[in-house]
Amino acid sequence: MHTDIIAKLKEMAATPGRIWLQGGTPATYGALLAETGRLANALGSLGLGTGDRLLLQVEKCEAVLTLYLACLRAGVVFLPVNPAYTIPETDHFLTDAAPALAVVEPGRVAGLAALGARSMALPELLERAATLSADYADPEHAPDQLAAILYTSGTTGRSKGVMLSRENLASNAEALVGLWRFVETDVLLHVLPVFHTHGLFVATNCILYSGASMIFRRAFSPSDVLAELPKASVMMGVPTFYTRLLGEAGLTREAAAHIRLFISGSAPLSPATHAEWQERTGHAILERYGMTETNMITSNPYDGARRAGTVGMPLPGVEVRVTGADGQALATGEAGAIEVRGPNVFKGYWRLPEKTAEEFRGDWFITGDMGAFDRDGYLSILGRAKDLVITGGLNVYPAEVEAALDDLPGIAASAVIGVPHPDFGEAVVACIVAAPGTEPTESAVRAALRERLAAFKIPKRVLVLAELPRNAMGKVQKAALRQAHSGLFQSN
Ligand code: AMP
């Protein structure tokens, strides 16, 4: 078993003056512990106890982290929801998770109450907590008790509640702190959203488990990041952060000199971005792979080569295998379904036992991603299984074609999809975004690809788009692209 998050918080708070949040008035771990005590008392005074769900839907602010820890102390299940969702979209989480309390922006209280939810404005909860004692008698919590429910982004179908235990979070935090060498003098530049596993668990728990501190920014902006980089030692980001920063003239070796580690994840980082970043800053971005259901699964090494286009090796304590259609483990180099098991793997989808059973093979969780290991043990992600293109009976892994496209001059971003085709079943279609000041043409792109890829992988069409549809984590929404271009090969 791993040290529980609250035990770690208390351990860190025992050192007077240890800083948790940098900034105008730095907040200490001691102050953090006290605030979580007040909030845990406030939750108790509102009748919330072990196993009750607390839905939190607010703009990014420090209180999200405090409330997450207060819920852990009280045994209340933390359920953060993207504040970008409309009130009708939020209804799904209310009916599905039946939270005992929804804490929201003041402007949303009435809207959620109209849907039958018990709701409260965040400032009101904070005011109530301010009147209560910081002393809190923590109940005992078992490691397999639910810590949080995070909903999948659900680009197709309804989003599912991912049940994460205290042990899931603790085991992953310990593995990452060791692997990424977090120490108490580290300062993390926190610019990720906090309703998603990346900014909420990976970022916060790495800091907590090492007693380090963070610079907590409420949004990502390239100029703000450049201003803060000299004060930080680690930055975590999604690939779009890195590509946007590359558009800033101020991104230089000097600007990044104070950073010891840049980490990327949640979506594929193109080898072209990796190379350009290294050239501009001298840093090889460390790419890692994970998902809401599994926390982090693999990471490129801290000391060894960080290979662009790969997500590295399984984390300590985490097992990964690649399987074929019959469920048998495949040999090195062969492409198949990525499966994972270990203390990081979630407890199942909330109130969906059948769906949960479908996605496990014994105790192996079928991630839904396709991939292959190379001879040195590095895993490459080839795309989601449902994004695999089968054209004329042959498999085309979108990631392979995207890598070839991203390598061509004049292409800033690409997404490869399968579109219904009368002869081939599906046809490979590339959606590309032109790099500033360039005008790539369909025929030139197809000609350039012919030198790199087998004929069946060459996109039948190359569409130049102004931008690719992405979600809040910068992930390309392929279902939306497929839908928009589904009629491309229909004869009228
Ligand atoms: P989420 O649950 O929203 O974090 O999404 C998890 C999914 O994001 C994974 O199943 C992968 O498809 C994708 N993903 C995460 N990290 C990476 C990465 N480094 N490279 C490619 N895909 C990634």
Boltz pocket constraint, residues with backbone or C-beta under 6 A from the ligand:
constraints:
  - pocket:
      binder: B
      contacts: [[A, 152], [A, 153], [A, 197], [A, 264], [A, 265], [A, 266], [A, 267], [A, 268], [A, 269], [A, 287], [A, 288], [A, 289], [A, 290], [A, 291], [A, 292], [A, 293], [A, 311], [A, 367], [A, 368], [A, 369], [A, 381], [A, 383], [A, 384], [A, 473]]
      max_distance: 6.0
